[in-house]
Amino acid sequence: MGTVHSREYEQIFTLYKQPDIGTEVLDANLDKQRSIRSFAPAKEVQVNITDRQWYGKGHSNPTFVDTIQKRIQIDGQERSATDLELLYALAYVMGNVVTTQPDSASKPLQYQHVITWQDLSTNKEVLYTSIHEKFGSEIDHKIVGAYISSLTLTGNRDDHVLLNWNGGGREFDTSGTVTSPGLTTASFFKTLFGTVDFGVAGSAADISAEVLNWNLTISQNPQLMHLMGNTSGEEKLVSRVLIGDQTVSGSVTILVSSTHRNRFLNETTCELVLTLGSPDTVNSDAKSCEIRLYNARISDENISEDGQTIAYTMNFNEDSVMKTDSDEHIQVTMITDIDASELLVDGSS
């Protein structure tokens, strides 16, 4: 038994992916670490069968507990959003990343990542990776077959942009040795350095000075499958995690405006662009993240009070953010100094 201070908890991750749910990323490739605002370590969840409510025993007490299934659950972990962690989360939730160098000659350190949904006709499973957790000298394990289910971004004016993501995994592996890399350098996205554009689809305009706060959730709603046919010793483990509904929802709260409210009342298809800003630069250009919903209807409204100001909230739910033949459902464009040498590359060998 040991006393471990909660601040000793470490989570070490990687941009590398696993080739499949059971083949873990090499220990040497787990080399990224950031600080986390909330304490939510992964935990094993077991599905058990007992005979507590069965008949014929003469009592209502269980005489056995039989574990049938196991899985790893990662509850919501809140962070200050950085270019590193947001790129990581978006890549593993949305799945399709195209990385280019817009100007490799004069800006050799600048990379653009365009992120969209994986094509469900060709990609059935979520992307898997490995995550390592340390609890002082007491617990040291790797989450094999880790995945990110969804992420939520929140823009409050008195804070960094907040990033919260949750997910799961297949199993814990305690056989490896991962060295703590220390905190990896990254750039914070700050709400007041960003902008919000909104308006009729195709004609969004800057409304940043009207915005009080905003939030956005992107989810792939994974579906876990425990199947027969696992190798010996792994019969209780998750066999596959399938991509579920790819959804977006969120809200923007603004100073009350008849112009924007009429877009709800008139059932107007709108466009929303959230641009996350950072004071840090790469080759003199700001690191940034632009999230664009090309075609969205305001699903419902709320009128409230913010201090002594009347606030108007425009909500967008999973059924009101649309995909058309000409536009993506959602597209994210990031400018960072992170190249594509590790991002979603097989790191198991």
N, C-alpha and C positions, 0 to 999 in steps of 0.2 A: 504494500500500500504506500502511496506517495501523495504528497500535497503538491499540486501543480497549479500555479497561478494562471488565471484565465488569459492573461496577457501573453503567456508563453505559447498559446495556440498559434500554429503556423499552417498556412495552406500554400502549397507549391503547385504550379500548373505549367502548362506548355501549350504552344500554338500548334504543335504536332498533333496529328490524329492517330487513332488506331485503325488498322485495316479492317477489323471486324470487332464484334463485341467482346471477344475473349482474349485477343492478342494485345497485350499491354504495350504502352510506349516505354522505351528503354529508360532506366533510371537516369542516365546521363542527359537525356533530353528533357527532363523535368527541371527547368531552369528559370522560371518566372515566379515572382512573389510580390504581392502587394498587401497593404494593410486593409482590414475590413472593419466596418463600423459596428456590425452586429455579430453576436456570438451564436452561430448556428452550425455546428459541425455536423458532418454526415452521420447517419445512424442506420443500423440494419433493422429492417422490418421483416418479421416472420409471420407467415400464415400457418396457424396451428389447428389441429383437430383434437378435441378431447371428447370424452364420453360423459361429461358432467350432466347433460340433459337426456342421456340414453336411459332405456328401461331395462329392468331385469337385475339391477345391482342391489336394490333395496335401499338405496340412498341417492342423494343428489350431488355427490362429490365426484370429481374426476379421479380416475384410477390410472390414466396415462395422458401424456401430451405428445402428440406426433407432429413434428414440423414438416409441412408439405412444400412450402415455397419460401424463398428468401429474395430480398432485393435491398438495394441501398437507396435511402432517401436523403436528398439534400434540400433542406428548407431554405426559405428566402434569406439571402445574404445581402445586406445593404453596404454599398461602397460609395465613395466619391468617384464619379465617372472619370476615367482617364482614357486617352487614346488607345492604350494597350488593352485595358480590360473591356472597353466597349467593342473594339474590333474583335476580340476573342469571343465575347458573348454573342454578338451579331452573327459572326461566322458560323458558330455552332447551333444557333437557333434557326437561321434562315438558310444557310448551307451552300449558297452559290456565290462565290467571290471571284471577281475578275480584277487582277492587280496589274497596273501599268505605271510607267514613268512618263508623265506628260511632257517633260523636258529633261531628258537624261543628260544632255550636254551641259546646260547651265545650272540645272538643279538635280544633281546626281543622287541626293539624299531624299528627294521627295517622291512619295508613292501615292497613287490614287487607287482606292479600293471601292469598287462598285458592287454592292451586295443586294441580291434579290433572292426570292424563294427557290429552293430546289425544285426541279421538275418531278412531280409525283409519278409521271408515266415511266421514268427511268430510275428514280431513286425512291426506294420503298422504306428504307430505314434511316433513322437519325444518324448524325455523325457522332462517333464515339471518340473519347480521348481518355487520358489518365490524369488523376489528381492525387497529390500526396498530402497527407495530414500528419502533423506532429503535435503531441501534447506533452511537452517536456521530455522526460525520460520514460514516461509511462506507456504512451501509445505512439506507434510509428507505423502507419499503414498507407497503402496505395489503394485508391478507388479505381478498379479496373472496369472498363466499359462505361465510363462516366459520360453523361450527356446533359445538355441544358434544355429544359422544357420551355421556359419563357423568360423574358426580361421586361422590366418596367423602368422607364426613365421619368424623373420628376424634376421640373424646373421651378424652384422657389427663388424669389428674388434675393433672399438673405443667405444663400447657400451655394455650394457647388451644385452642378447637376448631379442628382442622385441616381445610382444604378442599383437595381435589386434584381437578382436572378435566382432561380431555383431549378432543381433537376434531380438526377438520380444516378444509379450505377448498378453494375452487376454483382460485384463482390469486393471484399477487402482482401488485399494481399499483404502479408507482413514479412515476406521473405526478402524483399529488396532493401537497398540502402540508398537513400536520397540525401544529398548534402544540401543544407539550407543555403540558397544563393544570396540571401539578403534582399532588401527591397529593390525591385527593378525600377529604373528611372522611367517616369511617364509624366504626361502633361494633364493637369486637371482641366475639365470643361467647367466653366463658370457661367451661371445663368445670365448674369448681366452682360456677358460678352457675346451672347447669342442674339438671334433675331427670330421673329415669327412672321411668316407671310401667309395671308389668307385672302380668299375671294372666290369669284366665279372660276370654275375649272378652266385652266389655260390663261387666267388673268389675275393670279394671286399678287397682292401688293403688301408691302411691309406695314404691319400693324403693331410692331414691337412696343411702341410707346403706350399702347392701350392694354397690354397683357399684364395680368396680375400673377398668374401661374399657369402651368400646363403639366400634363402627364400623358404617357403613351405606353401601352403594353403590346408587345409582339410575342406571339406564342405559336409553337408547332404542335401543341396538345398531344404529346406522344402517347402511344398505346402499347402497353407492355404485354408480351406474349411469353408464357411459360409453356413449353412444348415438350413432348416426348422426343427421345433421340439424342439428348445431351450425352456427352462422354461420361464414363464412370466417375462418380464422385461429384459430378456437377448437375445431377438430376433435379435438384431443388432450385437451381439458378435460372434467371431470366434467359430465354433463348434469343429473343429479338426485341427491339423496341422500334415500332413502326411510326412513321410520321403521321400525325392526325390532321385535323383541320388547321390550316395555316391562317391565323387570324390577327387582326389589329384592332385595338380599341383605345380610346383616350378621351381627353377633354382639354379645352382651353378656356380659362376664365379671364374675361376682359372687363374694362369699364363699360357699363351698359351702353348699348349702341343700337339704335333703330335700324341702321344699315345692315348690320350683321344679323340682327334678329329677324329681319324680313327675309333673309336667305333661308331661315328655318321655316317661317310661315309660308313662303312661296315655294317650298320644296325644291330649292335650287341645288344642283350638283356643284360642289365646291372643291377647291384645291387647298391643301395645307402643307406648308413647308416649315419644318423646325430646323434651324441651323444652330448647332452647338459650337460655341466659340471658346478659344483659349488664348491667353496672352502670349503663350509660347509659340515659337515659330520654327519652321524648317526651311532653310535656305531663304530667309526673309519673308516667307509666306506663312500665314497663320495655320496652325493645325486646326482642323475643323471636321464636323460631321453634319451632313445635310440629310434630313429624313423627309421624303416627299410622298404624300398621299395624293395621287393625281385626281382621283374622282371619289368624293365622299359627301354623303348627305349628313346633315346634323340630325342625329337620331332623336334627341330630346333636349330640353332646355331647363335651366335652373336660374332663378333670380334670387340673389342673396345680398348680404351686407358684408363689406370688407372694411373694417374700421367704421367710418361714417360715409363710405362710398358704396353706391349700388353697383353690384357686380353681376355680370351675365355669363353663365357657363354654357358653352356649346359642347355637347357630348357626341361622341362618335362611337358606335358599338360595332360588334363583329359583322352585323348584317348591313351596315350602312357605308362601309369602306369597300369600294367596288374595284373590280378589274375589268378592263375593256380590251378589245382586240388590239388597240394601238398603244395602250399604256399598261405599265406594271401595276400590280396591286399596291405595292410599296417598293420604293427604291431608296437605298442609303448610299451616299457617296462620302467617303472619308479621305482626308489628306493627312498623312502621317509620315514619319521617317522609318516605318516598319516595312521591310521588304517581304517578298513572297517565298523566301527560302525555307521557312518553317510553317507558314500558315496553311493548315489543312494538308500538310505533306505527311506521308506515312513515316512515323517515328519509331517503328518497332524493330528496325534493324539498322 
